[in-house]
Amino acid sequence: MSRVTRFSAVFALVIVGVILLGACAPAATPAPAPAPTQAPAPTAAPPPTEAPPADPMAELIAAAKAEGMLTTIALPHDWCNYGEAIETFKAKYGLEVNELNPDGGSGDEIEAIKANKDNKGPQAPDVIDVGLGFGPQIIEEKLVQPYKVATWDSIPAEAKDPDGNWFGDYYGVLAFEVNKDAVKNVPEAWADLLKPEYKGQVALAGDPRTSAQAVMSVYAAALANGGSLDNVTPGLEFFKKLNEAGNFVPVIALQATVASGETPVIMRWDYNSLADAATLAGNPEIATIIPKDGALAGVYIQAISAYAPHPNAAKLWQEFLYSDEGQLIWLKGGCHPIRYNDLAKRGVIPADIAAKLPPAELYANAVFPSIDQINNAKQVINDNWDKVVGANVK
């Protein structure tokens, strides 16, 4: 066998062996495939952020400021400290206060609403402060709109309309306001007013045909002269005698007429008399006398006109008056605010204000007529003043 033949044979065997060895070798393990990239587990979405609860007062203040003005009526600055109340309200909220007929009576306030139903100008009142007896009338004639202040629950139930058409604001007792420089002997009882020494000296702080204060004065005279909460006629008879004696002066008495001596003895709510005494500061000296007989208490009420040109400012005014701040302003003026018991219970009445209030024993015999009794008295007085008394008060 030649070298070439032998080499070829050996080479062939080697090739066959390599092939056989490759066939017997274990299969190569493939490299593992890279693990797929996993998305992160979803995170729970945070709860939606809740908008802070709306502040009703903030919204009301903004709406009132957009209106820019409040129109009041028949609020003398010395009546129940309304001067401080108005100025505080203006400073607190930056609103203009348009004051109509400061010396008007409750009847004037109601007539102003009626006369300006279609008038959005400056002669249309937004709010009124009238005697309790006018409550049914303003509802019946649809002159007011309902509203309940935030402190509604602390207003006594008997001093508010359940639907919010009106709500009591303060109360007082009828007193004799006397200029002590002009009157030698201060009267202590209603009968004293008939004495000759009071000739040309006695007057009412309002027209009894329109003014709640004057109506209640005649009512109080009735209690002292044989009448009752259900019988006001003796009060008319008393003023007839007063007029016939020449003691009655048929003018609407004001602080100025008392101070000048034109009307040195008048019937006035205790808080108004106390305010006059403070304002006049002894020039002249003013005495506030709760009569020994016929001590009659009266409640006044607040309401918002159904035709108010500035309804949001009107609501803000009520919120202010019925807040602790507003109630204490009234108390500072000698009025007993309608939330007085609540203020006292919570101990928020400043000691200096409490010390200036008249002694509680002066009010022990005061009586509070119901709204129906007041309405009856008002009607009787309105219908019979001219023909019984015959004095045109103006």
C-alpha positions as CSV (number, residue, x, y, z in Angstrom):
1,M,0.0,0.0,0.0
2,S,1.5,3.2,-1.0
3,R,2.1,6.1,1.4
4,V,-0.6,8.1,-0.3
5,T,-3.1,5.4,0.0
6,R,-2.3,4.7,3.6
7,F,-2.6,8.4,4.5
8,S,-5.9,8.7,2.8
9,A,-7.2,5.7,4.7
10,V,-6.0,7.1,8.1
11,F,-7.4,10.6,7.3
12,A,-10.7,9.0,6.5
13,L,-10.8,7.1,9.8
14,V,-9.9,10.3,11.8
15,I,-12.8,12.2,10.1
16,V,-15.2,9.4,10.9
17,G,-14.0,9.4,14.5
18,V,-14.5,13.1,14.9
19,I,-18.0,12.8,13.6
20,L,-18.8,9.9,15.9
21,L,-17.3,11.7,18.9
22,G,-19.4,14.8,18.1
23,A,-22.5,12.7,17.9
24,C,-21.9,11.1,21.3
25,A,-21.1,14.4,23.2
26,P,-23.9,15.9,25.3
27,A,-25.9,18.6,23.7
28,A,-24.8,22.2,24.6
29,T,-27.0,23.8,27.2
30,P,-28.3,27.0,25.6
31,A,-27.7,30.3,27.6
32,P,-30.8,31.2,29.4
33,A,-32.9,34.0,27.8
34,P,-32.8,37.2,29.7
35,A,-35.8,37.6,32.0
36,P,-38.3,40.0,30.5
37,T,-38.4,43.4,32.3
38,Q,-41.4,43.5,34.6
39,A,-43.4,46.7,35.0
40,P,-43.5,47.8,38.6
41,A,-46.6,46.9,40.5
42,P,-49.2,49.7,40.2
43,T,-49.3,52.0,43.2
44,A,-52.7,52.7,44.7
45,A,-53.9,56.1,43.6
46,P,-54.1,58.6,46.4
47,P,-57.6,59.6,47.4
48,P,-58.8,62.6,45.6
49,T,-58.1,65.8,47.5
50,E,-61.4,67.2,48.8
51,A,-62.1,70.8,48.5
52,P,-62.3,72.5,51.9
53,P,-65.9,73.0,53.0
54,A,-67.3,76.3,51.9
55,D,-67.5,78.9,54.6
56,P,-71.1,80.3,54.5
57,M,-70.0,83.5,56.3
58,A,-67.2,84.1,53.9
59,E,-69.6,83.7,51.0
60,L,-72.1,86.0,52.6
61,I,-69.5,88.6,53.3
62,A,-68.3,88.5,49.7
63,A,-71.9,88.8,48.4
64,A,-72.6,91.7,50.8
65,K,-69.5,93.5,49.8
66,A,-70.5,93.1,46.1
67,E,-73.7,94.9,47.0
68,G,-71.7,97.6,48.8
69,M,-74.5,99.1,51.0
70,L,-77.0,98.4,53.7
71,T,-80.1,100.7,54.1
72,T,-81.5,100.9,57.6
73,I,-84.5,103.0,58.8
74,A,-85.6,104.5,62.2
75,L,-82.4,103.7,64.1
76,P,-81.4,106.6,66.3
77,H,-77.8,106.3,67.3
78,D,-78.8,106.7,71.0
79,W,-81.4,104.0,70.8
80,C,-80.1,100.8,72.2
81,N,-76.5,101.9,71.2
82,Y,-77.3,101.6,67.5
83,G,-74.6,104.3,66.8
84,E,-71.9,102.0,67.9
85,A,-73.5,99.0,66.2
86,I,-73.6,100.8,62.9
87,E,-70.1,102.2,63.1
88,T,-68.7,98.8,64.1
89,F,-70.5,97.1,61.2
90,K,-69.2,99.6,58.7
91,A,-65.6,99.2,60.0
92,K,-65.8,95.4,60.2
93,Y,-67.1,94.8,56.7
94,G,-66.3,98.0,54.8
95,L,-70.0,98.6,53.8
96,E,-71.7,101.9,53.5
97,V,-74.8,102.3,55.7
98,N,-77.6,104.5,54.3
99,E,-79.7,105.6,57.3
100,L,-83.3,106.6,56.6
101,N,-85.5,108.6,59.0
102,P,-83.6,107.9,62.2
103,D,-86.5,109.3,64.4
104,G,-89.3,107.4,62.6
105,G,-91.6,104.9,64.3
106,S,-92.5,101.3,63.5
107,G,-95.4,102.3,61.4
108,D,-93.1,104.6,59.3
109,E,-90.8,101.6,58.7
110,I,-93.6,99.4,57.4
111,E,-94.9,102.2,55.2
112,A,-91.5,102.7,53.7
113,I,-91.4,99.1,52.6
114,K,-94.8,99.4,51.0
115,A,-94.0,102.6,49.3
116,N,-90.8,101.3,47.8
117,K,-91.8,97.8,46.6
118,D,-90.7,98.6,43.1
119,N,-87.9,101.0,44.0
120,K,-84.3,99.8,44.3
121,G,-83.0,103.2,45.1
122,P,-81.8,104.7,48.4
123,Q,-85.3,105.2,49.9
124,A,-86.0,101.4,50.1
125,P,-85.1,99.9,53.5
126,D,-83.3,96.6,53.6
127,V,-84.1,95.9,57.3
128,I,-86.6,97.0,59.9
129,D,-86.7,97.0,63.7
130,V,-90.3,97.3,64.9
131,G,-92.4,96.5,67.9
132,L,-93.5,92.9,68.5
133,G,-97.1,93.7,67.7
134,F,-96.2,94.3,64.1
135,G,-95.1,90.7,63.6
136,P,-98.3,89.3,62.2
137,Q,-98.9,92.2,59.9
138,I,-95.5,92.0,58.2
139,I,-96.1,88.3,57.5
140,E,-99.7,88.7,56.4
141,E,-98.9,91.5,54.0
142,K,-95.8,89.6,52.7
143,L,-93.5,92.5,53.5
144,V,-90.6,90.4,54.8
145,Q,-88.5,87.4,53.7
146,P,-87.5,84.6,56.0
147,Y,-83.9,84.2,57.3
148,K,-82.4,82.3,60.2
149,V,-79.2,83.6,61.8
150,A,-76.4,81.2,62.8
151,T,-77.3,81.7,66.5
152,W,-81.0,81.0,65.8
153,D,-81.3,78.1,68.4
154,S,-80.3,80.4,71.3
155,I,-83.2,82.8,70.6
156,P,-86.1,81.9,72.8
157,A,-88.9,80.1,70.9
158,E,-91.5,82.6,72.1
159,A,-89.5,85.5,70.7
160,K,-89.3,84.4,67.1
161,D,-91.4,83.4,64.1
162,P,-90.7,79.6,63.6
163,D,-90.2,80.2,59.9
164,G,-87.7,83.0,60.4
165,N,-89.9,85.9,59.1
166,W,-89.1,87.9,62.2
167,F,-87.1,87.4,65.4
168,G,-86.8,89.3,68.7
169,D,-83.8,91.5,69.1
170,Y,-84.0,93.1,72.6
171,Y,-86.5,94.2,75.3
172,G,-87.0,96.9,77.9
173,V,-89.5,98.4,80.3
174,L,-91.4,101.7,79.9
175,A,-89.9,104.3,82.2
176,F,-90.4,108.0,83.0
177,E,-87.5,110.0,81.6
178,V,-87.3,113.2,83.6
179,N,-85.2,116.4,83.3
180,K,-84.4,116.9,87.0
181,D,-83.2,120.5,86.3
182,A,-86.7,121.4,85.1
183,V,-88.9,119.2,87.3
184,K,-88.7,119.8,91.0
185,N,-90.5,116.6,92.1
186,V,-89.7,113.5,90.1
187,P,-92.9,111.5,89.4
188,E,-92.9,107.9,90.8
189,A,-96.3,106.6,89.6
190,W,-98.6,107.3,86.7
191,A,-101.1,109.1,88.9
192,D,-98.5,111.7,89.7
193,L,-98.5,112.9,86.1
194,L,-102.0,114.3,86.6
195,K,-100.8,116.8,89.3
196,P,-101.0,120.5,88.4
197,E,-97.3,120.9,88.9
198,Y,-96.7,118.9,85.7
199,K,-98.8,121.3,83.5
200,G,-97.4,121.5,80.0
201,Q,-94.6,119.0,80.8
202,V,-95.6,115.5,79.8
203,A,-95.2,114.0,76.4
204,L,-94.8,110.8,74.4
205,A,-91.8,109.7,72.5
206,G,-93.8,109.0,69.4
207,D,-97.2,109.2,67.8
208,P,-99.5,106.5,69.4
209,R,-101.1,105.9,66.0
210,T,-97.8,104.8,64.5
211,S,-95.1,104.4,67.1
212,A,-94.7,101.1,69.1
213,Q,-93.1,103.0,72.0
214,A,-96.0,105.4,72.2
215,V,-98.6,102.5,71.9
216,M,-96.9,100.7,74.8
217,S,-96.9,103.9,76.9
218,V,-100.6,104.1,76.6
219,Y,-100.8,100.4,77.3
220,A,-98.7,100.8,80.5
221,A,-101.0,103.7,81.6
222,A,-103.9,101.3,81.3
223,L,-102.3,98.8,83.6
224,A,-101.9,101.5,86.3
225,N,-105.5,102.8,86.0
226,G,-107.7,99.7,86.3
227,G,-107.0,98.2,82.9
228,S,-105.3,94.9,82.1
229,L,-103.3,93.2,79.4
230,D,-106.7,92.6,77.7
231,N,-108.2,96.0,78.3
232,V,-106.3,99.1,77.2
233,T,-109.2,101.6,77.3
234,P,-108.3,103.0,80.7
235,G,-105.0,104.1,79.1
236,L,-106.8,106.2,76.6
237,E,-109.0,107.7,79.4
238,F,-105.9,108.5,81.3
239,F,-104.4,110.4,78.4
240,K,-107.7,112.2,77.9
241,K,-107.5,113.5,81.5
242,L,-103.8,114.4,81.0
243,N,-104.7,116.4,77.9
244,E,-107.7,118.1,79.5
245,A,-105.6,119.1,82.5
246,G,-103.2,120.8,80.1
247,N,-100.4,118.5,81.3
248,F,-100.0,116.7,78.0
249,V,-97.8,118.2,75.2
250,P,-98.8,116.8,71.8
251,V,-95.3,116.7,70.2
252,I,-93.1,113.8,69.5
253,A,-90.5,114.1,72.3
254,L,-86.8,113.7,71.6
255,Q,-83.7,113.9,73.7
256,A,-83.4,117.5,72.6
257,T,-86.9,118.5,73.8
258,V,-86.3,116.8,77.1
259,A,-82.9,118.6,77.6
260,S,-84.4,122.0,76.6
261,G,-87.3,121.7,79.0
262,E,-89.9,121.7,76.2
263,T,-91.0,118.2,77.3
264,P,-89.2,117.5,80.6
265,V,-91.2,114.4,81.4
266,I,-91.7,111.7,78.8
267,M,-92.5,108.0,78.6
268,R,-89.6,106.2,77.1
269,W,-88.0,102.7,77.1
270,D,-85.6,102.4,80.0
271,Y,-82.6,101.9,77.7
272,N,-83.3,105.0,75.7
273,S,-83.6,107.0,78.9
274,L,-80.4,105.6,80.2
275,A,-78.7,106.4,76.9
276,D,-80.0,110.0,77.1
277,A,-78.6,110.3,80.6
278,A,-75.2,109.1,79.5
279,T,-75.1,111.4,76.4
280,L,-76.2,114.5,78.3
281,A,-73.8,113.7,81.1
282,G,-75.5,115.8,83.7
283,N,-76.4,118.7,81.5
284,P,-79.2,118.4,82.4
285,E,-79.4,115.6,84.9
286,I,-81.7,112.8,83.7
287,A,-83.6,110.5,86.0
288,T,-84.9,107.1,84.7
289,I,-87.9,106.0,86.8
290,I,-89.5,102.6,86.5
291,P,-93.0,103.5,87.7
292,K,-94.3,101.7,90.8
293,D,-97.5,100.8,88.9
294,G,-97.9,99.8,85.3
295,A,-94.4,98.5,84.6
296,L,-94.8,97.1,81.1
297,A,-92.0,95.3,79.2
298,G,-91.8,95.2,75.5
299,V,-89.9,93.2,72.8
300,Y,-88.8,94.6,69.5
301,I,-88.2,92.5,66.4
302,Q,-85.9,92.4,63.4
303,A,-86.9,91.5,59.9
304,I,-85.5,91.7,56.3
305,S,-87.7,93.4,53.7
306,A,-89.1,91.2,51.0
307,Y,-88.0,93.9,48.6
308,A,-84.6,94.6,50.0
309,P,-82.3,96.1,47.4
310,H,-79.3,94.6,49.3
311,P,-80.5,91.3,50.6
312,N,-77.1,89.9,51.4
313,A,-76.0,93.0,53.2
314,A,-79.3,92.7,55.2
315,K,-78.5,89.1,56.1
316,L,-74.9,90.0,57.1
317,W,-76.3,92.8,59.3
318,Q,-78.5,90.3,61.1
319,E,-75.6,87.9,61.6
320,F,-73.7,90.7,63.1
321,L,-76.5,91.9,65.5
322,Y,-77.1,88.3,66.7
323,S,-73.5,87.4,67.2
324,D,-72.1,87.8,70.8
325,E,-70.4,91.0,69.6
326,G,-73.7,92.6,68.4
327,Q,-75.7,91.4,71.4
328,L,-73.2,92.9,73.8
329,I,-73.3,96.3,71.9
330,W,-77.0,96.4,72.6
331,L,-76.4,95.4,76.3
332,K,-73.9,98.2,76.6
333,G,-76.6,100.5,75.5
334,G,-78.9,99.4,78.4
335,C,-81.0,97.0,76.3
336,H,-81.5,93.4,77.3
337,P,-80.6,91.5,74.1
338,I,-82.8,88.6,73.2
339,R,-79.9,86.2,73.7
340,Y,-79.2,87.6,77.2
341,N,-79.8,84.3,79.0
342,D,-77.4,82.5,76.7
343,L,-74.7,85.1,77.1
344,A,-75.1,85.0,80.9
345,K,-75.0,81.2,81.0
346,R,-71.7,81.1,79.1
347,G,-70.2,83.9,81.2
348,V,-69.4,86.2,78.3
349,I,-71.0,89.4,79.7
350,P,-68.1,91.8,80.7
351,A,-68.3,92.9,84.4
352,D,-68.2,96.6,83.5
353,I,-71.3,96.3,81.3
354,A,-73.2,94.2,83.9
355,A,-72.4,96.8,86.6
356,K,-74.1,99.6,84.6
357,L,-77.4,97.8,84.2
358,P,-80.4,98.9,86.4
359,P,-81.0,96.8,89.5
360,A,-83.0,93.7,88.8
361,E,-85.5,94.4,91.5
362,L,-86.8,97.4,89.5
363,Y,-88.1,94.9,86.9
364,A,-89.7,92.5,89.3
365,N,-93.3,93.7,88.6
366,A,-92.8,94.2,84.8
367,V,-95.2,92.2,82.7
368,F,-94.8,90.9,79.1
369,P,-97.9,91.0,77.0
370,S,-98.4,88.4,74.3
371,I,-98.3,89.3,70.6
372,D,-102.1,89.0,70.4
373,Q,-102.6,91.2,73.4
374,I,-100.3,93.8,71.9
375,N,-102.1,93.7,68.6
376,N,-105.4,94.2,70.3
377,A,-104.1,97.1,72.3
378,K,-102.5,98.6,69.2
379,Q,-105.8,98.4,67.3
380,V,-107.9,99.9,70.0
381,I,-105.5,102.8,70.5
382,N,-105.2,103.4,66.8
383,D,-109.0,103.4,66.3
384,N,-109.8,105.5,69.4
385,W,-106.9,107.9,70.1
386,D,-108.4,110.8,68.1
387,K,-111.9,110.6,69.4
388,V,-111.0,109.8,73.0
389,V,-107.9,111.8,73.6
390,G,-108.2,114.3,70.8
391,A,-104.5,115.3,70.7
392,N,-102.7,115.3,67.3
393,V,-99.2,114.2,68.2
394,K,-96.7,115.3,65.7
